Amino acid sequence: QQPVQSPQAVILREGEDAVINCSSSKALYSVHWYRQKHGEAPVFLMILLKGGEQKGHEKISASFNEKKQQSSLYLTASQLSYSGTYFCGTTVGNEKLTFGTGTRLTIIP
Amino acid sequence: DAGVTQSPTHLIKTRGQQVTLRCSPKSGHDTVSWYQQALGQGPQFIFQYYEEEERQRGNFPDRFSGHQFPNYSSELNVNALLLGDSALYLCASSLDGSYEQYFGPGTRLTVT
């Protein structure tokens, strides 16, 4: 079952904050976040394992609510370089990584 | 340290033909996964190779097959190409037991 991401697209001004959500109908073991710029390969951002762990580096962080099977990616004080499509990928146990449909983030000056 | 490399970059084939895509994993990685990414969609898992064996497989027909070599590089073969096979094919490598996958730049396949 493909995870559902929201919003599908968002436009922000440089310096604004954004939250991208990822929901699944299955009990998740892990959530992975990737960013893909147009014409490029997805780049790994972070992974969260079940347990409600929160991770982050610099101004990008994420949380994982195991009970709700949801993860959120937080982008603080967005920069132009944050533009791209963000994908969450989820695993159930040791099963394959299943990606969501993506959230297109556009940062304008 | 070389990252994941894929070849060719672009490929144009005709319906019914066969194609082989190649992937070299990041140095030190032993596991290779292949994904198909249609325009505007997230990557879809095709299969994963570890120790030269297919370890996991997604919902793709048998026309999609693969191979992993002793040096951990991998090939993706697609037979009897259909128009719907047109997509970006991504290879991702990882170290067995690690959850981090590193993607290559992809091969853009166009079937006419």
Backbone of each chain as ProteinMPNN parsed JSONL, in Angstrom:
{"seq_chain_A": "QQPVQSPQAVILREGEDAVINCSSSKALYSVHWYRQKHGEAPVFLMILLKGGEQKGHEKISASFNEKKQQSSLYLTASQLSYSGTYFCGTTVGNEKLTFGTGTRLTIIP", "coords_chain_A": {"N_chain_A": [[0.843, -1.189, 0.0], [0.649, 2.099, -1.004], [2.133, 4.896, 0.591], [0.511, 7.939, 1.597], [1.032, 11.246, 0.721], [1.003, 14.619, 1.877], [1.059, 18.207, 1.708], [0.28, 17.984, -1.866], [1.647, 19.78, -3.354], [3.535, 22.723, -2.675], [4.16, 26.18, -2.28], [6.594, 28.37, -1.193], [7.959, 31.322, 0.336], [11.331, 32.292, 0.535], [12.818, 31.57, 3.62], [10.524, 30.953, 4.97], [8.614, 28.436, 6.783], [7.979, 24.889, 6.386], [5.846, 22.016, 6.363], [5.712, 18.636, 5.663], [3.697, 15.862, 5.19], [3.302, 12.333, 5.76], [1.474, 9.455, 5.404], [0.372, 6.192, 6.346], [-1.538, 3.182, 5.869], [-0.745, 0.92, 7.014], [1.03, -0.852, 9.628], [3.953, 0.597, 10.34], [7.477, 0.02, 9.978], [9.693, 1.522, 9.362], [10.451, 4.86, 8.224], [11.492, 6.642, 5.459], [13.064, 9.52, 4.163], [13.419, 11.394, 1.215], [14.856, 13.713, -1.108], [14.301, 14.977, -4.308], [15.632, 16.573, -7.014], [14.742, 18.197, -10.061], [15.339, 16.13, -12.789], [17.365, 14.815, -11.539], [18.845, 12.297, -9.328], [17.121, 10.784, -6.532], [17.918, 12.016, -3.289], [19.115, 10.88, -0.245], [17.736, 11.836, 2.846], [16.982, 11.361, 5.599], [16.295, 8.715, 7.987], [13.753, 7.195, 9.885], [13.07, 5.085, 12.552], [10.64, 2.831, 13.965], [9.143, 3.887, 17.016], [8.754, 6.456, 17.602], [10.799, 8.18, 17.165], [12.664, 11.157, 16.668], [14.412, 12.95, 14.253], [17.026, 14.974, 12.898], [18.828, 17.431, 11.02], [20.642, 20.373, 10.839], [18.44, 22.564, 9.443], [16.419, 20.843, 8.818], [14.184, 18.476, 9.856], [12.535, 15.555, 11.223], [9.694, 13.635, 12.273], [8.21, 10.68, 13.723], [5.273, 9.186, 14.185], [4.394, 6.446, 15.601], [2.027, 5.23, 16.458], [0.021, 6.453, 14.993], [0.868, 5.887, 12.485], [2.228, 7.766, 10.962], [4.381, 10.204, 9.512], [6.226, 13.221, 9.695], [7.863, 15.787, 7.923], [9.916, 18.463, 8.634], [10.724, 21.619, 7.54], [12.686, 24.237, 8.201], [12.963, 27.749, 8.102], [13.246, 28.029, 5.212], [15.401, 27.512, 2.39], [16.512, 28.508, -0.898], [17.713, 26.305, -2.03], [16.291, 24.202, -1.063], [14.252, 23.563, -2.709], [12.406, 21.21, -4.636], [11.238, 17.833, -5.159], [9.816, 16.054, -2.595], [9.997, 12.873, -1.229], [8.482, 10.379, 0.724], [9.391, 7.221, 1.957], [8.334, 4.027, 2.873], [8.609, 1.186, 5.062], [7.428, -2.056, 5.897], [8.099, -4.124, 8.341], [10.574, -6.241, 7.085], [10.064, -5.729, 4.486], [9.923, -4.462, 1.1], [10.936, -1.13, 0.176], [8.517, 1.301, -0.061], [7.48, 3.966, -1.936], [5.93, 7.196, -1.543], [3.723, 9.434, -3.396], [4.881, 11.87, -3.596], [5.808, 15.277, -2.765], [5.783, 18.395, -4.112], [7.965, 20.948, -3.659], [8.367, 24.38, -3.865], [10.517, 27.026, -3.634], [10.565, 30.442, -3.452], [12.298, 33.541, -4.106]], "CA_chain_A": [[0.0, 0.0, 0.0], [1.472, 3.294, -1.162], [1.857, 5.943, 1.57], [-0.098, 9.149, 1.069], [1.732, 12.456, 1.135], [0.28, 15.88, 1.783], [0.278, 18.477, 0.511], [0.874, 17.519, -3.117], [2.565, 20.832, -3.777], [3.519, 23.918, -1.82], [5.063, 27.265, -2.69], [6.994, 29.176, -0.035], [8.988, 32.348, 0.168], [12.568, 31.997, 1.245], [12.765, 31.907, 5.037], [9.311, 30.409, 5.582], [8.681, 27.045, 7.229], [7.075, 23.959, 5.706], [5.662, 20.683, 6.929], [5.239, 17.648, 4.7], [3.196, 14.705, 5.932], [3.313, 11.02, 5.106], [0.602, 8.573, 6.181], [0.214, 4.836, 5.84], [-2.609, 2.401, 6.475], [-0.124, -0.262, 7.595], [1.939, -0.644, 10.745], [5.25, 0.843, 9.736], [8.714, -0.237, 10.696], [10.592, 2.651, 9.152], [10.087, 5.89, 7.255], [12.679, 7.243, 4.853], [12.769, 10.761, 3.438], [14.336, 11.709, 0.116], [14.566, 14.897, -1.916], [14.719, 14.786, -5.697], [15.548, 17.758, -7.855], [14.351, 17.862, -11.426], [16.375, 15.536, -13.617], [18.432, 14.227, -10.726], [18.479, 11.136, -8.524], [16.703, 11.088, -5.156], [19.002, 12.112, -2.311], [18.682, 10.451, 1.089], [17.75, 12.873, 3.874], [17.039, 10.72, 6.902], [15.432, 7.569, 8.214], [13.213, 7.09, 11.241], [12.593, 3.749, 12.879], [9.489, 2.861, 14.871], [9.527, 4.261, 18.364], [8.492, 7.875, 17.791], [12.073, 8.89, 17.148], [12.763, 12.366, 15.864], [15.769, 13.188, 13.8], [17.169, 16.201, 12.139], [20.142, 18.042, 10.886], [20.5, 21.762, 10.438], [17.076, 23.082, 9.526], [15.483, 19.832, 8.355], [13.979, 17.461, 10.882], [11.368, 14.722, 10.965], [9.166, 12.87, 13.397], [7.509, 9.459, 13.332], [4.262, 8.796, 15.156], [4.168, 5.021, 15.329], [0.629, 4.874, 16.717], [-0.797, 6.961, 13.901], [1.51, 5.501, 11.221], [2.454, 9.014, 10.25], [5.651, 10.894, 9.68], [6.217, 14.586, 9.189], [9.163, 16.383, 7.634], [9.863, 19.877, 8.952], [11.746, 22.443, 6.898], [12.681, 25.51, 8.912], [13.666, 28.856, 7.433], [13.59, 27.387, 3.94], [16.367, 28.128, 1.489], [16.232, 28.21, -2.298], [18.227, 24.971, -2.331], [15.351, 23.182, -0.582], [13.272, 23.262, -3.756], [12.49, 19.867, -5.196], [10.134, 16.959, -4.785], [10.138, 15.254, -1.411], [9.323, 11.58, -1.174], [8.659, 9.5, 1.862], [9.386, 5.806, 1.63], [8.016, 3.304, 4.098], [8.781, -0.269, 5.078], [6.665, -2.811, 6.873], [9.006, -5.214, 8.615], [11.716, -6.254, 6.168], [9.579, -5.655, 3.118], [10.514, -3.475, 0.21], [10.676, 0.277, 0.405], [7.422, 1.785, -0.893], [7.509, 5.417, -1.953], [4.712, 7.958, -1.751], [3.638, 10.105, -4.69], [5.74, 13.041, -3.584], [5.348, 16.649, -2.503], [6.638, 19.326, -4.832], [8.216, 22.169, -2.891], [8.996, 25.457, -4.626], [10.924, 28.165, -2.802], [10.787, 31.638, -4.278], [13.055, 34.562, -3.359]], "C_chain_A": [[0.885, 1.248, 0.0], [1.137, 4.332, -0.085], [1.322, 7.188, 0.872], [0.634, 10.359, 1.616], [0.824, 13.663, 0.977], [1.159, 17.005, 2.297], [0.962, 17.905, -0.729], [1.904, 18.519, -3.61], [2.432, 22.02, -2.838], [4.544, 24.913, -2.34], [5.337, 28.138, -1.479], [7.937, 30.28, -0.462], [10.19, 31.941, 0.987], [12.454, 32.451, 2.701], [11.535, 31.37, 5.745], [9.513, 28.931, 5.937], [7.681, 26.191, 6.457], [7.005, 22.645, 6.467], [5.086, 19.778, 5.846], [4.871, 16.385, 5.466], [3.157, 13.449, 5.084], [2.514, 10.067, 5.98], [0.486, 7.217, 5.511], [-0.928, 4.149, 6.554], [-2.047, 1.158, 7.166], [0.763, 0.122, 8.779], [3.359, -0.558, 10.198], [6.407, 0.449, 10.637], [9.674, 0.933, 10.548], [10.005, 3.61, 8.128], [11.38, 6.54, 6.769], [12.246, 8.505, 4.119], [13.876, 11.044, 2.421], [13.899, 13.026, -0.522], [15.115, 14.649, -3.318], [14.545, 16.096, -6.46], [15.302, 17.302, -9.286], [15.532, 17.307, -12.22], [17.512, 14.894, -12.852], [17.928, 13.017, -9.951], [17.965, 11.581, -7.155], [17.908, 11.085, -4.224], [18.449, 11.789, -0.927], [18.806, 11.606, 2.076], [17.897, 12.253, 5.263], [16.087, 9.54, 6.961], [14.983, 7.585, 9.666], [12.683, 5.679, 11.447], [11.451, 3.852, 13.877], [9.961, 3.107, 16.295], [9.332, 5.737, 18.612], [9.744, 8.713, 17.77], [12.011, 10.126, 16.261], [14.211, 12.591, 15.504], [15.842, 14.515, 13.088], [18.605, 16.606, 12.009], [19.952, 19.41, 10.273], [19.036, 22.169, 10.558], [16.04, 22.105, 8.981], [15.385, 18.747, 9.415], [12.725, 16.675, 10.548], [10.96, 14.006, 12.223], [8.407, 11.676, 12.868], [6.563, 9.095, 14.462], [3.841, 7.37, 14.835], [2.698, 4.643, 15.491], [-0.282, 5.307, 15.58], [-0.262, 6.547, 12.531], [1.726, 6.72, 10.346], [3.864, 9.532, 10.518], [5.509, 12.292, 9.109], [7.648, 15.07, 9.01], [9.034, 17.879, 7.832], [11.048, 20.592, 8.301], [11.649, 23.832, 7.506], [13.499, 26.546, 8.17], [14.182, 28.394, 6.073], [14.554, 28.23, 3.1], [16.011, 27.74, 0.055], [16.645, 26.785, -2.658], [17.289, 23.859, -1.854], [14.313, 22.813, -1.641], [13.499, 21.872, -4.323], [11.248, 19.09, -4.81], [10.587, 16.054, -3.65], [9.31, 13.98, -1.417], [9.533, 10.948, 0.195], [8.623, 8.075, 1.338], [9.162, 5.053, 2.916], [8.319, 1.815, 3.943], [7.902, -0.853, 6.173], [7.497, -4.053, 7.176], [10.208, -5.122, 7.701], [11.292, -6.177, 4.718], [10.216, -4.496, 2.381], [10.109, -2.063, 0.607], [9.608, 0.737, -0.58], [7.364, 3.302, -0.796], [6.119, 6.007, -2.123], [4.763, 8.68, -3.092], [4.407, 11.421, -4.726], [5.036, 14.341, -3.262], [6.319, 17.593, -3.186], [6.746, 20.621, -4.047], [8.947, 23.18, -3.766], [9.28, 26.612, -3.683], [11.218, 29.337, -3.728], [11.483, 32.697, -3.45], [12.128, 35.594, -2.725]], "O_chain_A": [[1.74, 1.432, 0.867], [-0.04, 4.621, 0.131], [1.639, 7.455, -0.288], [0.833, 10.485, 2.825], [-0.008, 13.725, 0.072], [1.934, 16.796, 3.231], [2.084, 17.404, -0.654], [2.91, 18.145, -4.212], [1.365, 22.284, -2.284], [5.635, 24.547, -2.776], [4.407, 28.594, -0.813], [8.62, 30.185, -1.482], [10.05, 31.305, 2.032], [12.044, 33.579, 2.977], [11.493, 31.329, 6.975], [10.442, 28.276, 5.463], [6.678, 26.688, 5.945], [7.96, 22.223, 7.118], [4.095, 20.116, 5.198], [5.646, 15.901, 6.29], [3.001, 13.498, 3.864], [2.828, 9.885, 7.157], [0.499, 7.103, 4.286], [-1.255, 4.479, 7.694], [-2.784, 0.427, 7.828], [1.187, 1.27, 8.909], [3.89, -1.529, 9.659], [6.336, 0.53, 11.863], [10.381, 1.293, 11.49], [9.187, 3.236, 7.288], [12.238, 6.931, 7.561], [11.172, 8.54, 3.52], [15.069, 10.952, 2.711], [12.726, 13.397, -0.477], [16.239, 14.177, -3.489], [13.447, 16.647, -6.537], [15.614, 16.173, -9.662], [16.587, 17.936, -12.31], [18.509, 14.476, -13.442], [16.728, 12.745, -9.922], [18.342, 12.649, -6.673], [18.805, 10.253, -4.355], [17.443, 12.354, -0.498], [19.839, 12.271, 2.143], [18.822, 12.582, 6.006], [15.204, 9.38, 6.119], [15.746, 7.946, 10.562], [11.941, 5.152, 10.619], [11.318, 4.865, 14.562], [11.008, 2.622, 16.725], [9.682, 6.245, 19.678], [9.763, 9.828, 18.293], [11.363, 10.113, 15.214], [15.112, 12.444, 16.33], [14.822, 15.099, 12.723], [19.475, 16.187, 12.773], [19.2, 19.582, 9.314], [18.46, 22.124, 11.645], [14.905, 22.495, 8.71], [16.394, 18.17, 9.82], [11.942, 17.081, 9.689], [11.768, 13.793, 13.127], [8.005, 11.651, 11.705], [6.994, 8.739, 15.558], [3.047, 7.122, 13.927], [2.184, 3.82, 14.734], [-1.242, 4.613, 15.244], [-0.893, 6.838, 11.515], [1.445, 6.705, 9.148], [4.442, 9.327, 11.585], [4.763, 12.515, 8.156], [8.523, 14.799, 9.832], [8.14, 18.504, 7.261], [12.206, 20.218, 8.488], [10.642, 24.52, 7.341], [14.587, 26.26, 7.672], [15.386, 28.372, 5.82], [14.521, 29.461, 3.106], [15.297, 26.764, -0.174], [16.007, 26.137, -3.487], [17.48, 22.696, -2.209], [13.575, 21.843, -1.471], [14.635, 21.419, -4.469], [10.322, 19.632, -4.206], [11.612, 15.379, -3.743], [8.091, 14.008, -1.586], [10.632, 10.983, 0.747], [7.905, 7.77, 0.386], [9.737, 5.399, 3.948], [8.288, 1.267, 2.841], [7.668, -0.241, 7.215], [7.585, -4.95, 6.337], [10.8, -4.053, 7.552], [12.062, -6.518, 3.819], [10.936, -3.675, 2.95], [9.096, -1.838, 1.269], [9.768, 0.584, -1.791], [7.216, 3.857, 0.293], [5.246, 5.413, -2.755], [5.735, 8.55, -3.835], [4.562, 12.017, -5.791], [3.83, 14.485, -3.461], [7.514, 17.6, -2.891], [5.75, 21.302, -3.801], [9.999, 22.886, -4.334], [8.377, 27.113, -3.013], [12.015, 29.232, -4.661], [11.294, 32.762, -2.235], [12.597, 36.52, -2.063]]}, "seq_chain_B": "DAGVTQSPTHLIKTRGQQVTLRCSPKSGHDTVSWYQQALGQGPQFIFQYYEEEERQRGNFPDRFSGHQFPNYSSELNVNALLLGDSALYLCASSLDGSYEQYFGPGTRLTVT", "coords_chain_B": {"N_chain_B": [[35.693, 9.076, -3.596], [33.707, 7.038, -5.42], [30.345, 7.414, -6.336], [27.123, 5.903, -6.873], [26.88, 4.596, -10.074], [25.37, 4.636, -13.324], [24.542, 3.173, -16.464], [23.248, 3.037, -19.82], [22.888, 6.676, -20.041], [20.683, 7.678, -21.382], [18.212, 6.063, -23.399], [16.719, 4.79, -26.289], [14.235, 2.716, -27.407], [12.423, 0.276, -29.392], [9.068, -0.965, -29.365], [8.711, -4.296, -28.225], [11.376, -4.904, -28.341], [14.425, -5.741, -26.538], [16.138, -4.747, -23.54], [19.076, -3.798, -21.734], [20.179, -2.577, -18.711], [22.696, -1.016, -16.735], [24.449, -1.01, -13.593], [26.655, 0.292, -11.196], [27.532, -0.126, -7.893], [27.893, 2.063, -5.025], [31.126, 2.444, -3.604], [32.046, -0.121, -1.41], [29.495, -0.964, -0.89], [27.114, -3.658, -0.957], [24.66, -4.398, -1.779], [22.097, -4.126, -4.16], [19.412, -2.318, -5.445], [16.658, -1.977, -7.677], [14.639, 0.469, -9.244], [11.661, 1.713, -10.787], [10.692, 4.735, -12.154], [8.036, 6.519, -13.064], [6.991, 9.418, -14.913], [6.392, 12.121, -12.803], [5.756, 10.528, -10.67], [6.422, 8.571, -7.688], [9.379, 6.566, -7.061], [9.152, 3.099, -7.965], [9.541, -0.039, -6.556], [11.452, -2.574, -8.025], [13.178, -4.919, -7.872], [15.559, -6.461, -5.599], [19.004, -7.169, -5.171], [21.315, -9.308, -3.613], [24.303, -10.775, -2.673], [24.48, -11.971, -5.169], [21.984, -12.988, -5.616], [18.45, -12.752, -6.161], [16.727, -11.047, -3.814], [14.431, -9.762, -2.911], [11.291, -8.894, -4.441], [9.314, -6.702, -6.337], [6.017, -5.776, -7.59], [6.268, -6.576, -10.439], [6.241, -7.834, -13.794], [7.511, -10.998, -15.144], [9.0, -10.266, -17.276], [10.811, -8.483, -16.499], [13.98, -8.817, -15.373], [16.982, -9.62, -13.554], [20.451, -9.328, -12.609], [23.252, -9.947, -10.533], [26.658, -9.346, -10.175], [29.845, -10.835, -9.148], [31.395, -8.638, -8.338], [29.586, -6.973, -7.271], [28.247, -5.245, -8.958], [25.411, -4.645, -11.101], [22.798, -5.726, -13.343], [19.869, -4.802, -15.128], [17.386, -6.306, -16.924], [15.008, -5.996, -19.464], [12.524, -7.55, -21.213], [10.661, -7.855, -24.321], [9.62, -5.164, -24.72], [7.252, -2.688, -23.726], [5.155, 0.164, -24.458], [4.485, 1.325, -22.061], [6.644, 0.847, -20.479], [8.331, 2.911, -20.603], [10.262, 5.091, -18.8], [12.099, 6.444, -15.97], [14.789, 4.658, -14.859], [16.042, 3.689, -11.88], [18.859, 2.916, -9.942], [19.797, 1.771, -6.787], [22.128, 1.63, -4.17], [23.252, -0.111, -1.238], [24.521, -1.004, 2.013], [24.383, -4.219, 3.239], [22.057, -4.67, 5.808], [21.999, -2.041, 6.473], [19.881, 0.806, 6.372], [20.085, 2.955, 4.716], [19.915, 4.071, 1.46], [21.61, 4.755, -1.514], [21.135, 6.544, -4.399], [21.626, 6.16, -7.921], [22.158, 8.216, -10.906], [20.298, 7.42, -12.748], [18.695, 5.852, -15.609], [17.213, 6.972, -18.468], [14.647, 5.595, -20.123], [13.083, 5.317, -23.191], [10.398, 4.082, -24.913], [9.297, 3.454, -28.102]], "CA_chain_B": [[34.834, 7.89, -3.439], [32.702, 7.076, -6.473], [28.997, 7.082, -5.938], [26.458, 4.931, -7.727], [26.897, 4.981, -11.478], [24.479, 3.872, -14.174], [24.715, 3.39, -17.902], [23.538, 4.362, -20.351], [22.109, 7.761, -19.468], [19.427, 7.679, -22.121], [18.074, 4.928, -24.309], [15.453, 4.751, -27.023], [14.003, 1.374, -27.951], [11.138, 0.05, -30.044], [8.221, -1.995, -28.747], [9.084, -5.665, -28.517], [12.809, -5.121, -28.175], [14.944, -6.054, -25.215], [17.099, -3.734, -23.108], [19.88, -4.098, -20.543], [20.677, -1.395, -18.016], [23.787, -1.406, -15.855], [24.617, -0.227, -12.366], [27.79, -0.002, -10.316], [27.179, 0.432, -6.59], [28.855, 2.873, -4.286], [32.209, 1.647, -3.048], [31.778, -0.698, -0.094], [28.122, -1.459, -0.814], [26.985, -5.006, -1.488], [23.254, -4.645, -2.109], [21.617, -3.256, -5.231], [17.972, -2.329, -5.686], [16.251, -1.292, -8.908], [13.35, 1.121, -9.172], [11.116, 2.351, -11.979], [10.017, 5.974, -11.804], [7.29, 7.159, -14.145], [6.966, 10.874, -14.798], [5.49, 12.664, -11.796], [5.445, 9.524, -9.654], [7.525, 8.124, -6.863], [10.008, 5.324, -7.542], [8.505, 1.831, -7.625], [10.537, -1.082, -6.35], [11.389, -3.701, -8.965], [13.77, -6.022, -7.117], [16.809, -6.206, -4.885], [19.981, -8.243, -5.275], [22.341, -9.407, -2.571], [25.081, -12.017, -2.857], [24.179, -12.481, -6.519], [20.664, -13.603, -5.635], [17.326, -11.84, -6.019], [16.287, -11.234, -2.429], [13.053, -9.286, -2.819], [10.774, -8.501, -5.736], [8.067, -5.937, -6.321], [4.953, -6.259, -8.469], [6.643, -6.433, -11.837], [6.163, -9.119, -14.498], [8.757, -11.725, -15.355], [9.781, -9.612, -18.341], [11.87, -7.758, -15.787], [14.896, -9.735, -14.702], [18.228, -8.947, -13.198], [21.625, -10.141, -12.28], [24.308, -9.259, -9.789], [27.955, -9.967, -10.427], [30.675, -10.95, -7.938], [31.904, -7.332, -7.899], [28.375, -6.302, -6.762], [27.531, -4.51, -9.988], [24.14, -5.303, -11.409], [22.106, -5.432, -14.596], [18.422, -4.945, -15.211], [16.982, -6.669, -18.269], [13.58, -5.951, -19.726], [12.2, -8.176, -22.498], [9.367, -7.545, -24.938], [9.298, -3.83, -24.233], [5.952, -2.071, -23.981], [5.199, 1.625, -24.358], [4.371, 1.658, -20.646], [7.928, 0.663, -19.794], [9.056, 4.183, -20.68], [10.393, 5.621, -17.438], [13.46, 6.593, -15.441], [15.144, 3.481, -14.079], [17.004, 4.071, -10.859], [19.554, 1.886, -9.19], [20.204, 2.258, -5.479], [22.977, 0.658, -3.47], [23.311, -0.009, 0.212], [25.277, -2.044, 2.691], [23.43, -5.13, 3.853], [21.81, -4.356, 7.203], [21.818, -0.603, 6.602], [18.663, 1.277, 5.734], [20.371, 4.065, 3.811], [20.139, 3.728, 0.07], [22.161, 5.828, -2.331], [20.639, 6.37, -5.755], [22.38, 6.612, -9.075], [21.481, 9.266, -11.675], [19.197, 6.862, -13.512], [18.69, 5.683, -17.068], [15.916, 7.356, -19.028], [14.282, 4.681, -21.205], [11.918, 5.699, -23.986], [9.964, 3.017, -25.808], [8.445, 4.038, -29.152]], "C_chain_B": [[33.705, 7.962, -4.453], [31.352, 6.702, -5.895], [28.442, 6.018, -6.857], [26.479, 5.44, -9.165], [25.984, 4.062, -12.275], [24.785, 4.169, -15.632], [23.697, 2.557, -18.66], [22.684, 5.43, -19.653], [20.718, 7.81, -20.08], [19.413, 6.515, -23.095], [16.715, 5.009, -24.991], [15.338, 3.383, -27.683], [12.617, 1.32, -28.602], [10.382, -1.046, -29.322], [8.669, -3.382, -29.181], [10.567, -5.961, -28.356], [13.166, -5.444, -26.738], [15.996, -5.001, -24.838], [17.83, -4.216, -21.856], [20.435, -2.805, -19.978], [21.697, -1.854, -16.976], [23.963, -0.449, -14.689], [25.868, -0.679, -11.619], [27.52, 0.65, -8.97], [28.273, 1.327, -6.024], [29.898, 1.956, -3.659], [31.87, 1.17, -1.637], [30.371, -1.256, 0.062], [28.006, -2.814, -1.497], [25.563, -5.335, -1.952], [22.794, -3.635, -3.148], [20.115, -3.441, -5.401], [17.68, -1.541, -6.948], [14.841, -0.741, -8.725], [12.965, 1.659, -10.543], [10.378, 3.605, -11.534], [9.364, 6.573, -13.04], [7.242, 8.658, -13.868], [5.945, 11.328, -13.757], [5.117, 11.704, -10.681], [6.67, 9.231, -8.791], [8.145, 6.863, -7.435], [9.238, 4.096, -7.08], [9.547, 0.726, -7.616], [10.346, -2.22, -7.349], [11.915, -4.962, -8.287], [15.081, -5.591, -6.479], [17.715, -7.411, -4.999], [21.011, -8.144, -4.154], [23.005, -10.763, -2.731], [24.656, -12.741, -4.126], [22.831, -13.182, -6.626], [19.593, -12.515, -5.527], [16.716, -12.082, -4.642], [14.832, -10.817, -2.231], [12.614, -8.85, -4.207], [9.475, -7.735, -5.549], [7.077, -6.525, -7.315], [5.254, -5.966, -9.937], [6.645, -7.806, -12.508], [7.537, -9.733, -14.726], [9.59, -11.161, -16.499], [10.957, -8.817, -17.752], [12.727, -8.78, -15.041], [16.199, -9.013, -14.422], [19.339, -9.926, -12.913], [22.567, -9.292, -11.441], [25.594, -10.046, -9.967], [28.783, -10.013, -9.143], [31.231, -9.615, -7.443], [30.764, -6.416, -7.434], [27.668, -5.445, -7.802], [26.321, -5.323, -10.425], [23.626, -4.884, -12.773], [20.617, -5.631, -14.415], [18.093, -5.229, -16.663], [15.458, -6.588, -18.377], [13.343, -6.506, -21.13], [10.858, -7.683, -23.012], [8.842, -6.193, -24.468], [7.922, -3.356, -24.671], [6.109, -0.556, -23.864], [5.214, 2.062, -22.887], [5.647, 1.449, -19.844], [8.778, 1.926, -19.852], [9.075, 4.826, -19.297], [11.862, 5.893, -17.139], [13.73, 5.376, -14.567], [16.304, 3.838, -13.152], [17.587, 2.843, -10.186], [19.961, 2.512, -7.857], [21.064, 1.203, -4.798], [22.963, 0.933, -1.973], [24.214, -1.112, 0.745], [24.279, -2.924, 3.411], [23.293, -4.836, 5.345], [21.623, -2.87, 7.457], [20.56, -0.188, 5.863], [18.911, 2.385, 4.723], [20.659, 3.554, 2.414], [20.631, 4.951, -0.684], [21.785, 5.556, -3.789], [21.646, 6.844, -6.793], [21.562, 7.635, -9.848], [20.344, 8.739, -12.54], [19.476, 6.714, -14.996], [17.289, 6.015, -17.559], [15.65, 6.469, -20.235], [13.016, 5.183, -21.893], [11.62, 4.568, -24.956], [8.99, 3.608, -26.826], [7.738, 2.943, -29.951]], "O_chain_B": [[32.843, 8.836, -4.366], [31.236, 5.792, -5.074], [29.19, 5.315, -7.537], [26.13, 6.591, -9.428], [25.834, 2.881, -11.961], [25.225, 5.263, -15.986], [23.316, 1.48, -18.199], [21.865, 5.119, -18.788], [19.715, 7.964, -19.383], [20.456, 6.047, -23.553], [15.696, 5.264, -24.35], [16.226, 2.952, -28.418], [11.77, 2.188, -28.391], [10.982, -1.948, -28.738], [8.967, -3.613, -30.353], [10.971, -7.118, -28.247], [12.318, -5.422, -25.846], [16.659, -4.437, -25.708], [17.274, -4.942, -21.032], [21.083, -2.033, -20.684], [21.577, -2.94, -16.409], [23.67, 0.743, -14.78], [26.104, -1.873, -11.436], [27.3, 1.86, -8.908], [29.412, 1.334, -6.492], [29.593, 0.84, -3.24], [31.461, 1.956, -0.784], [30.083, -1.948, 1.039], [28.695, -3.093, -2.478], [25.306, -6.428, -2.457], [23.065, -2.44, -3.033], [19.615, -4.562, -5.489], [18.362, -0.563, -7.256], [13.972, -1.385, -8.138], [13.823, 2.012, -11.352], [9.534, 3.548, -10.639], [10.04, 7.067, -13.942], [7.428, 9.102, -12.735], [4.773, 10.959, -13.827], [4.27, 12.014, -9.843], [7.795, 9.599, -9.129], [7.503, 6.159, -8.215], [8.735, 4.049, -5.958], [10.331, 0.582, -8.554], [9.25, -2.758, -7.505], [11.193, -5.948, -8.144], [15.629, -4.528, -6.769], [17.252, -8.55, -4.931], [21.498, -7.068, -3.806], [22.331, -11.777, -2.904], [24.496, -13.962, -4.145], [22.562, -13.883, -7.602], [19.803, -11.487, -4.883], [16.248, -13.18, -4.343], [14.094, -11.447, -1.474], [13.437, -8.483, -5.045], [8.646, -8.082, -4.707], [7.27, -7.631, -7.821], [4.552, -5.187, -10.581], [6.999, -8.81, -11.89], [8.572, -9.094, -14.534], [10.75, -11.534, -16.671], [11.945, -8.532, -18.427], [12.235, -9.512, -14.182], [16.48, -7.948, -14.973], [19.186, -11.147, -12.97], [22.662, -8.077, -11.619], [25.596, -11.276, -9.912], [28.472, -9.326, -8.171], [31.511, -9.471, -6.253], [30.969, -5.22, -7.232], [26.569, -4.959, -7.536], [26.221, -6.52, -10.157], [23.977, -3.822, -13.288], [20.164, -6.495, -13.665], [18.484, -4.465, -17.546], [14.728, -7.048, -17.499], [13.889, -5.999, -22.11], [10.032, -7.168, -22.259], [7.758, -6.097, -23.893], [7.486, -3.579, -25.801], [7.058, -0.058, -23.26], [5.868, 3.039, -22.523], [5.725, 1.825, -18.675], [9.831, 1.998, -19.218], [8.026, 5.072, -18.702], [12.743, 5.608, -17.95], [12.975, 5.099, -13.635], [17.386, 4.229, -13.59], [16.889, 1.869, -9.905], [20.418, 3.654, -7.815], [20.752, 0.013, -4.849], [22.701, 2.047, -1.518], [24.611, -2.024, 0.02], [23.412, -2.419, 4.124], [24.291, -4.763, 6.062], [21.148, -2.473, 8.521], [20.217, -0.773, 4.836], [18.016, 2.717, 3.946], [21.534, 2.712, 2.211], [20.116, 6.054, -0.501], [22.075, 4.492, -4.336], [22.405, 7.788, -6.574], [20.411, 7.901, -9.503], [19.515, 9.515, -13.016], [20.363, 7.357, -15.556], [16.305, 5.416, -17.122], [16.338, 6.572, -21.251], [12.004, 5.439, -21.241], [12.485, 4.15, -25.726], [7.975, 4.195, -26.451], [6.981, 3.244, -30.874]]}, "name": "protein", "num_of_chains": 2, "seq": "QQPVQSPQAVILREGEDAVINCSSSKALYSVHWYRQKHGEAPVFLMILLKGGEQKGHEKISASFNEKKQQSSLYLTASQLSYSGTYFCGTTVGNEKLTFGTGTRLTIIPDAGVTQSPTHLIKTRGQQVTLRCSPKSGHDTVSWYQQALGQGPQFIFQYYEEEERQRGNFPDRFSGHQFPNYSSELNVNALLLGDSALYLCASSLDGSYEQYFGPGTRLTVT"}
